[in-house]
């Protein structure tokens, strides 16, 4: 089997792991907000749960990434992370108050902090053969299929049994088990994933040297980090969005996971398209994040059904750009030996910004929804000059 075909099969296998994993935790994410509201949580608590969960899920990746670089234990950390990430979700069915639900949300994100750096590093080895943007985009498209199917199943459960969130969480045990089985199969067939990159000489030595030279944490890296921090602080978490939908009866309990599934579908499509665009124009594709996000918050926090749907579609597009291009760019600018640490450090900024932004949005929501909209727009606009700076100080299309 040639190296390119082997890399594609590996990407597909990890894609199907993510497909069933997303059926599990994205189903939960689609109903966590209204479920916590039903248990008596305020908008501030819901926003804090979403933000803190994302911070834990992203910030701890720095530690995991460091361990990955030192130990090369790609599969061990990935398996531990997936086990925690997946099986915390069906345990939500046992939560009898919002405090327990809050804790399980954090634990689920804690598992994600373990699994993502080693998984992304393994993917980065395979994507060298097929193109960074294309490879990560393909993986994202596959996992988003699960992010669509899972919430739709939950929506069906809530349609047949209104307010029976616990039955929905129990259902998520099935895809969790399937994901773990495929993960073990992948490990058996690819015990040394690093050989997909290190075992093949670079096709373009000059390009490879350019990437290695840009791997240092220079001024452009910190400017880029400021851009990401500002735009993520202004990007609303779905938990606070779904809280708004449920509290104001903009969408029914069954409709909330359906609209989330629609957003996941647009995220997958956007990920595939933006991955190809990134391979052509590099960092410039990131400017789409604040430009689209400026329109998202006024739409999702409106009181109109149609506006909410349009807003969620845009929300999914922005998320697809973030999940694909941000990961692909790190793989391009950081050499393999430091890549786990690089993913981890970057995720501290990403997760920390979402924690601060989500918590502040929850607090502002309890005062006035208008404050949430203003807060978001100001931060997105403030991020644009930092991306423009990177344009003016880059001689190539990639970072």
C-alpha positions as CSV (number, residue, x, y, z in Angstrom):
1,X,0.0,0.0,0.0
2,X,1.5,3.4,-1.0
3,X,2.0,6.0,1.7
4,X,-0.7,8.4,0.5
5,X,-3.4,5.7,0.6
6,X,-2.2,4.6,4.0
7,X,-2.5,8.1,5.3
8,X,-6.0,8.5,3.9
9,X,-7.2,5.3,5.5
10,X,-5.7,6.5,8.8
11,X,-7.5,9.9,8.5
12,X,-10.8,8.0,7.7
13,X,-10.4,5.7,10.7
14,X,-9.8,8.6,13.1
15,X,-12.7,10.4,11.3
16,X,-15.1,7.6,12.2
17,X,-13.9,7.6,15.8
18,X,-14.7,11.3,15.9
19,X,-18.0,10.6,14.1
20,X,-19.3,8.4,16.9
21,X,-17.6,10.5,19.6
22,X,-19.4,13.6,18.2
23,X,-22.7,11.6,18.3
24,X,-22.1,11.4,22.0
25,X,-20.7,14.7,23.2
26,X,-22.3,17.0,20.6
27,X,-25.7,15.5,21.4
28,X,-25.0,16.5,25.0
29,X,-23.9,19.9,24.0
30,X,-27.2,20.4,22.1
31,X,-29.2,20.0,25.3
32,X,-26.9,20.9,28.2
33,X,-28.2,24.5,28.3
34,X,-31.9,23.8,28.6
35,X,-31.2,20.8,30.9
36,X,-29.3,22.9,33.4
37,X,-32.0,25.5,33.1
38,X,-34.6,22.9,34.0
39,X,-32.4,21.9,37.0
40,X,-32.6,25.6,38.2
41,X,-29.3,27.1,36.9
42,X,-29.2,30.8,36.0
43,X,-27.8,32.3,32.8
44,X,-24.6,33.1,34.6
45,X,-24.2,29.5,35.8
46,X,-24.9,28.2,32.3
47,X,-22.4,30.6,30.7
48,X,-19.8,29.7,33.3
49,X,-20.3,26.0,32.8
50,X,-19.9,26.3,29.0
51,X,-16.9,28.7,29.3
52,X,-15.1,26.8,32.1
53,X,-15.7,23.5,30.3
54,X,-14.1,24.9,27.2
55,X,-11.2,26.4,29.1
56,X,-10.5,23.1,30.8
57,X,-10.8,21.3,27.5
58,X,-8.4,23.7,25.8
59,X,-6.0,24.9,28.5
60,X,-5.0,21.5,29.8
61,X,-4.0,20.6,26.3
62,X,-0.8,22.4,26.9
63,X,0.2,19.9,29.6
64,X,-1.0,17.0,27.4
65,X,0.9,18.3,24.5
66,X,4.0,18.6,26.5
67,X,3.7,15.0,27.7
68,X,3.0,13.9,24.1
69,X,6.2,15.5,22.9
70,X,8.3,14.0,25.7
71,X,6.8,10.5,25.8
72,X,5.4,10.0,22.2
73,X,2.6,8.1,23.9
74,X,0.1,9.1,21.3
75,X,-2.3,6.2,21.6
76,X,-2.3,5.9,25.4
77,X,-3.2,9.5,26.0
78,X,-5.8,9.4,23.2
79,X,-7.5,6.3,24.6
80,X,-7.6,7.7,28.2
81,X,-9.0,11.0,26.9
82,X,-11.7,9.4,24.8
83,X,-12.8,7.2,27.6
84,X,-13.2,10.1,30.0
85,X,-14.7,12.4,27.3
86,X,-17.3,9.8,26.2
87,X,-18.5,8.1,29.3
88,X,-19.0,11.3,31.3
89,X,-21.9,12.1,29.0
90,X,-24.3,9.2,29.7
91,X,-23.6,9.8,33.4
92,X,-25.5,13.1,33.0
93,X,-28.7,10.9,33.2
94,X,-27.9,10.5,36.9
95,X,-27.6,14.2,37.7
96,X,-30.4,15.3,40.1
97,X,-29.2,18.9,40.4
98,X,-27.4,21.5,38.3
99,X,-24.2,21.2,40.4
100,X,-23.7,17.6,39.4
101,X,-24.5,18.4,35.8
102,X,-22.0,21.3,36.0
103,X,-19.3,18.9,37.3
104,X,-19.9,16.3,34.6
105,X,-19.7,18.9,31.9
106,X,-16.2,19.9,33.2
107,X,-15.1,16.2,33.4
108,X,-16.2,15.6,29.8
109,X,-14.2,18.6,28.6
110,X,-11.3,17.4,30.8
111,X,-11.3,14.2,28.7
112,X,-11.2,16.2,25.5
113,X,-8.0,17.9,26.8
114,X,-6.3,14.5,27.0
115,X,-7.4,13.2,23.6
116,X,-7.1,16.1,21.2
117,X,-3.4,17.0,21.3
118,X,-2.1,13.4,20.6
119,X,-4.9,12.8,18.1
120,X,-4.1,16.1,16.2
121,X,-0.4,15.3,16.2
122,X,-1.2,11.8,14.7
123,X,-3.4,13.5,12.1
124,X,-0.7,16.0,11.3
125,X,1.6,13.1,10.4
126,X,-0.9,11.7,8.0
127,X,-2.0,15.1,6.5
128,X,1.5,15.8,5.2
129,X,0.9,13.4,2.4
130,X,-2.6,14.7,1.4
131,X,-2.3,18.4,2.3
132,X,-2.8,20.0,5.7
133,X,-6.0,21.8,5.0
134,X,-7.5,19.0,3.0
135,X,-6.6,16.3,5.5
136,X,-7.9,18.2,8.6
137,X,-10.9,19.3,6.5
138,X,-11.7,15.7,5.6
139,X,-11.5,14.6,9.2
140,X,-13.8,17.4,10.2
141,X,-16.4,16.6,7.6
142,X,-16.6,13.0,8.8
143,X,-16.8,13.9,12.5
144,X,-19.5,16.4,11.8
145,X,-21.7,13.7,10.4
146,X,-21.9,12.4,14.0
147,X,-22.5,15.9,15.2
148,X,-25.6,16.0,13.0
149,X,-26.9,12.5,13.6
150,X,-26.6,12.6,17.4
151,X,-28.6,15.7,18.1
152,X,-31.3,14.5,15.7
153,X,-31.7,11.3,17.7
154,X,-32.0,13.4,20.9
155,X,-34.5,15.7,19.2
156,X,-36.6,12.6,18.3
157,X,-36.4,11.4,21.9
158,X,-37.6,14.8,23.2
159,X,-40.3,14.9,20.5
160,X,-41.7,11.5,21.6
161,X,-41.0,12.1,25.3
162,X,-41.0,15.9,26.0
163,X,-38.5,17.0,28.8
164,X,-37.1,13.5,29.1
165,X,-33.5,14.7,28.9
166,X,-32.2,11.8,30.9
167,X,-33.3,9.3,28.4
168,X,-31.4,11.3,25.7
169,X,-28.2,11.2,27.8
170,X,-28.6,7.4,28.3
171,X,-28.9,6.9,24.6
172,X,-25.4,8.4,24.2
173,X,-23.8,5.3,25.7
174,X,-24.2,3.4,22.4
175,X,-22.1,5.6,20.1
176,X,-19.6,6.0,22.9
177,X,-18.9,2.3,23.0
178,X,-18.7,2.1,19.2
179,X,-16.1,5.0,19.1
180,X,-13.9,3.2,21.6
181,X,-14.0,0.0,19.5
182,X,-12.9,1.8,16.3
183,X,-10.2,3.6,18.3
184,X,-8.7,0.3,19.4
185,X,-8.9,-1.0,15.8
186,X,-7.0,2.1,14.6
187,X,-4.3,1.6,17.2
188,X,-3.8,-2.1,16.2
189,X,-3.4,-1.2,12.5
190,X,-1.3,2.0,13.0
191,X,0.9,1.4,16.2
192,X,3.5,3.9,15.0
193,X,1.6,6.8,13.3
194,X,4.7,9.1,13.2
195,X,6.2,6.9,10.5
196,X,3.7,8.4,8.0
197,X,5.6,11.7,8.2
198,X,9.1,11.0,9.4
199,X,9.4,8.0,7.2
200,X,9.0,10.1,4.0
201,X,11.4,12.8,2.8
202,X,9.8,16.2,2.2
203,X,8.7,16.8,-1.4
204,X,9.7,20.4,-1.2
205,X,12.8,20.9,1.0
206,X,12.8,24.7,0.7
207,X,9.2,24.8,1.8
208,X,10.0,22.5,4.7
209,X,12.8,24.7,5.9
210,X,10.5,27.7,5.7
211,X,8.0,26.0,8.0
212,X,10.7,25.0,10.4
213,X,12.0,28.6,10.6
214,X,8.6,30.0,11.4
215,X,8.1,27.5,14.2
216,X,9.6,29.9,16.8
217,X,7.2,31.8,19.1
218,X,8.1,35.1,17.5
219,X,6.2,38.4,17.5
220,X,3.8,37.1,14.8
221,X,2.8,34.2,17.0
222,X,1.8,36.5,19.8
223,X,-0.1,38.9,17.5
224,X,-1.9,35.8,16.1
225,X,-2.7,34.7,19.7
226,X,-4.2,38.2,20.5
227,X,-6.4,37.9,17.4
228,X,-7.6,34.5,18.4
229,X,-8.2,35.6,22.0
230,X,-10.3,38.6,21.0
231,X,-12.4,36.8,18.4
232,X,-13.1,33.8,20.7
233,X,-14.1,36.1,23.7
234,X,-16.7,37.6,21.4
235,X,-18.0,34.2,20.1
236,X,-21.1,33.0,21.9
237,X,-21.1,29.4,23.3
238,X,-24.0,27.3,22.4
239,X,-24.9,26.6,26.0
240,X,-25.8,30.3,26.5
241,X,-27.5,30.4,23.1
242,X,-29.6,27.4,23.8
243,X,-30.5,28.8,27.2
244,X,-31.8,31.9,25.4
245,X,-33.8,29.8,22.9
246,X,-35.4,27.7,25.7
247,X,-36.0,30.5,28.3
248,X,-37.8,32.7,25.7
249,X,-39.5,29.8,24.0
250,X,-38.0,30.8,20.6
251,X,-37.5,27.1,19.9
252,X,-39.2,24.1,21.4
253,X,-37.2,21.5,23.5
254,X,-37.1,19.1,20.5
255,X,-36.2,21.9,18.0
256,X,-33.1,23.1,19.9
257,X,-31.0,19.9,19.1
258,X,-32.3,20.0,15.5
259,X,-31.1,23.5,14.9
260,X,-27.8,22.5,16.6
261,X,-27.6,19.6,14.1
262,X,-28.1,22.0,11.2
263,X,-25.3,24.2,12.6
264,X,-23.0,21.1,12.8
265,X,-23.8,20.3,9.2
266,X,-22.8,23.8,8.0
267,X,-19.7,23.5,10.2
268,X,-18.7,20.3,8.4
269,X,-19.3,21.8,5.0
270,X,-17.5,25.0,5.9
271,X,-14.6,23.0,7.3
272,X,-14.1,21.1,4.0
273,X,-14.3,24.2,1.9
274,X,-12.1,26.4,4.1
275,X,-9.5,23.6,4.3
276,X,-9.1,23.8,0.5
277,X,-9.0,27.6,0.6
278,X,-6.4,27.5,3.4
279,X,-4.1,25.4,1.2
280,X,-4.2,28.1,-1.4
281,X,-4.2,31.4,0.6
282,X,-3.1,30.5,4.2
283,X,-3.8,32.8,7.1
284,X,-5.8,35.2,5.1
285,X,-8.8,32.8,5.3
286,X,-8.9,33.5,9.1
287,X,-10.3,37.0,8.5
288,X,-13.7,35.3,7.8
289,X,-14.0,34.5,11.5
290,X,-14.6,38.0,12.9
291,X,-16.4,39.2,9.8
292,X,-19.0,36.5,10.0
293,X,-19.1,36.4,13.9
294,X,-20.1,40.1,13.9
295,X,-23.4,39.0,12.4
296,X,-23.9,35.9,14.5
297,X,-24.6,37.4,18.0
298,X,-27.4,39.8,17.0
299,X,-29.1,37.0,15.1
300,X,-28.9,34.2,17.7
301,X,-29.9,36.5,20.6
302,X,-32.9,37.9,18.7
303,X,-36.4,36.8,19.4
304,X,-37.3,35.7,15.9
305,X,-37.5,32.1,14.8
306,X,-36.1,32.7,11.3
307,X,-33.3,35.0,12.6
308,X,-32.3,32.3,15.1
309,X,-31.9,29.7,12.3
310,X,-29.9,32.1,10.1
311,X,-27.7,33.0,13.1
312,X,-27.0,29.3,13.9
313,X,-26.0,28.5,10.3
314,X,-23.5,31.4,10.4
315,X,-22.4,30.2,13.9
316,X,-21.7,26.7,12.4
317,X,-19.7,28.2,9.5
318,X,-17.5,30.2,11.9
319,X,-16.9,27.1,14.1
320,X,-15.9,25.1,11.0
321,X,-13.3,27.7,10.1
322,X,-11.9,27.8,13.6
323,X,-11.7,24.0,14.0
324,X,-10.0,23.4,10.6
325,X,-7.8,26.4,9.8
326,X,-6.5,26.9,13.3
327,X,-5.4,23.3,13.6
328,X,-3.9,23.1,10.1
329,X,-1.9,26.3,10.5
330,X,-0.2,25.0,13.7
331,X,0.8,21.8,11.8
332,X,2.3,23.9,9.0
333,X,4.4,26.3,11.1
334,X,5.7,24.0,13.9
335,X,8.1,21.0,13.4
336,X,6.9,17.6,14.5
337,X,9.0,17.4,17.7
338,X,7.4,20.5,19.2
339,X,4.0,20.2,17.7
340,X,2.2,18.7,20.7
341,X,3.4,21.6,22.9
342,X,2.4,24.1,20.3
343,X,-1.1,22.8,20.0
344,X,-1.3,22.9,23.8
345,X,-0.1,26.4,24.2
346,X,-2.3,27.7,21.5
347,X,-5.3,26.1,23.1
348,X,-4.7,27.9,26.4
349,X,-5.4,31.2,24.6
350,X,-8.4,29.7,22.8
351,X,-10.0,28.1,25.8
352,X,-9.2,30.9,28.2
353,X,-10.8,33.4,25.8
354,X,-14.0,31.3,25.6
355,X,-14.1,31.0,29.4
356,X,-13.9,34.7,30.0
357,X,-16.2,35.6,27.1
358,X,-18.9,33.0,28.0
359,X,-18.9,34.0,31.7
360,X,-19.2,37.7,30.9
361,X,-21.9,37.0,28.4
362,X,-23.9,35.0,30.9
363,X,-23.5,37.8,33.5
364,X,-24.5,40.5,30.9
365,X,-27.5,38.4,29.7
366,X,-28.9,38.5,33.2
367,X,-28.8,42.3,33.0
368,X,-29.7,42.9,29.3
369,X,-29.4,40.9,26.1
370,X,-28.4,44.1,24.3
371,X,-25.2,44.2,26.4
372,X,-24.3,40.7,25.1
373,X,-24.6,41.8,21.5
374,X,-22.6,45.0,22.0
375,X,-19.9,43.1,23.9
376,X,-19.5,40.5,21.1
377,X,-19.4,43.0,18.2
378,X,-16.8,45.2,19.9
379,X,-14.4,42.3,20.5
380,X,-14.8,40.9,17.0
381,X,-14.1,44.3,15.5
382,X,-11.1,44.8,17.8
383,X,-9.6,41.6,16.5
384,X,-9.5,42.6,12.9
385,X,-6.4,45.0,13.1
386,X,-4.3,42.2,14.5
387,X,-5.1,40.0,11.5
388,X,-4.4,42.9,9.2
389,X,-1.0,43.3,10.9
390,X,-0.2,39.7,10.1
391,X,-1.1,40.2,6.5
392,X,1.3,43.2,6.3
393,X,4.1,41.3,7.9
394,X,3.9,38.1,5.9
395,X,5.6,37.5,2.6
396,X,3.9,34.2,1.9
397,X,0.4,32.9,2.0
398,X,1.0,30.6,4.9
399,X,1.7,31.7,8.5
